[in-house]
Amino acid sequence: MDYVSALLPPVVMAIAFTAVIVTMIKSQGGANKAKEDAAVDAVLQSAESARQEPKAHGA
């Protein structure tokens, strides 16, 4: 029975780790992802236009 008590913690940790990874992967998609992507794209676009604006005024 010593081998059971020796193997139980690693098995439990492996199952818990797998559950965490599966939960993370499942939560990556969805409608919220599209909204977050749109918000990031808008910020990047405004930052890019602000960065290029001084060049346009200087020319």
Distance bins in CASP14 RR format, pairs under 12 A and 6 or more apart:
PFRMAT RR
TARGET T0000
AUTHOR 0000-0000-0000
RMODE 2
METHOD distances of the structure
MODEL  1
1 7 0 0 0 0 0 1 0 0 0 0 0
1 8 0 0 0 0 0 1 0 0 0 0 0
2 8 0 0 0 0 0 1 0 0 0 0 0
3 10 0 0 0 0 0 1 0 0 0 0 0
3 11 0 0 0 0 0 1 0 0 0 0 0
4 10 0 0 0 0 0 1 0 0 0 0 0
4 11 0 0 0 0 1 0 0 0 0 0 0
5 11 0 0 0 0 0 1 0 0 0 0 0
5 12 0 0 0 0 0 1 0 0 0 0 0
7 13 0 0 0 0 0 1 0 0 0 0 0
7 14 0 0 0 0 0 1 0 0 0 0 0
8 14 0 0 0 0 0 1 0 0 0 0 0
8 15 0 0 0 0 0 1 0 0 0 0 0
9 15 0 0 0 0 0 1 0 0 0 0 0
9 16 0 0 0 0 0 1 0 0 0 0 0
10 16 0 0 0 0 0 1 0 0 0 0 0
10 17 0 0 0 0 0 1 0 0 0 0 0
11 17 0 0 0 0 0 1 0 0 0 0 0
11 18 0 0 0 0 0 1 0 0 0 0 0
12 18 0 0 0 0 0 1 0 0 0 0 0
12 19 0 0 0 0 0 1 0 0 0 0 0
13 19 0 0 0 0 0 1 0 0 0 0 0
13 20 0 0 0 0 0 1 0 0 0 0 0
14 20 0 0 0 0 0 1 0 0 0 0 0
14 21 0 0 0 0 0 1 0 0 0 0 0
15 21 0 0 0 0 0 1 0 0 0 0 0
15 22 0 0 0 0 0 1 0 0 0 0 0
16 22 0 0 0 0 0 1 0 0 0 0 0
16 23 0 0 0 0 0 1 0 0 0 0 0
17 23 0 0 0 0 0 1 0 0 0 0 0
17 24 0 0 0 0 0 1 0 0 0 0 0
18 24 0 0 0 0 0 1 0 0 0 0 0
18 25 0 0 0 0 0 1 0 0 0 0 0
19 25 0 0 0 0 0 1 0 0 0 0 0
19 26 0 0 0 0 0 1 0 0 0 0 0
20 26 0 0 0 0 0 1 0 0 0 0 0
20 27 0 0 0 0 0 1 0 0 0 0 0
21 27 0 0 0 0 0 1 0 0 0 0 0
21 28 0 0 0 0 0 1 0 0 0 0 0
22 28 0 0 0 0 0 1 0 0 0 0 0
26 33 0 0 0 0 0 1 0 0 0 0 0
27 33 0 0 0 0 1 0 0 0 0 0 0
28 36 0 0 0 0 0 1 0 0 0 0 0
28 37 0 0 0 0 0 1 0 0 0 0 0
29 35 0 0 0 0 0 1 0 0 0 0 0
29 36 0 0 0 0 1 0 0 0 0 0 0
29 37 0 0 0 0 0 1 0 0 0 0 0
30 36 0 0 0 0 1 0 0 0 0 0 0
30 37 0 0 0 0 0 1 0 0 0 0 0
31 37 0 0 0 0 0 1 0 0 0 0 0
31 38 0 0 0 0 0 1 0 0 0 0 0
32 38 0 0 0 0 0 1 0 0 0 0 0
32 39 0 0 0 0 0 1 0 0 0 0 0
33 39 0 0 0 0 0 1 0 0 0 0 0
33 40 0 0 0 0 0 1 0 0 0 0 0
34 40 0 0 0 0 0 1 0 0 0 0 0
34 41 0 0 0 0 0 1 0 0 0 0 0
35 41 0 0 0 0 0 1 0 0 0 0 0
35 42 0 0 0 0 0 1 0 0 0 0 0
36 42 0 0 0 0 0 1 0 0 0 0 0
36 43 0 0 0 0 0 1 0 0 0 0 0
37 43 0 0 0 0 0 1 0 0 0 0 0
37 44 0 0 0 0 0 1 0 0 0 0 0
38 44 0 0 0 0 0 1 0 0 0 0 0
38 45 0 0 0 0 0 1 0 0 0 0 0
39 45 0 0 0 0 0 1 0 0 0 0 0
39 46 0 0 0 0 0 1 0 0 0 0 0
40 46 0 0 0 0 0 1 0 0 0 0 0
40 47 0 0 0 0 0 1 0 0 0 0 0
41 47 0 0 0 0 0 1 0 0 0 0 0
41 48 0 0 0 0 0 1 0 0 0 0 0
42 48 0 0 0 0 0 1 0 0 0 0 0
42 49 0 0 0 0 0 1 0 0 0 0 0
43 49 0 0 0 0 0 1 0 0 0 0 0
43 50 0 0 0 0 0 1 0 0 0 0 0
44 50 0 0 0 0 0 1 0 0 0 0 0
44 51 0 0 0 0 0 1 0 0 0 0 0
45 51 0 0 0 0 0 1 0 0 0 0 0
45 52 0 0 0 0 0 1 0 0 0 0 0
46 52 0 0 0 0 0 1 0 0 0 0 0
46 53 0 0 0 0 0 1 0 0 0 0 0
47 53 0 0 0 0 0 1 0 0 0 0 0
48 55 0 0 0 0 0 1 0 0 0 0 0
49 55 0 0 0 0 0 1 0 0 0 0 0
49 56 0 0 0 0 1 0 0 0 0 0 0
50 56 0 0 0 0 0 1 0 0 0 0 0
50 57 0 0 0 0 0 1 0 0 0 0 0
52 58 0 0 0 0 0 1 0 0 0 0 0
52 59 0 0 0 0 0 1 0 0 0 0 0
53 59 0 0 0 0 0 1 0 0 0 0 0
END
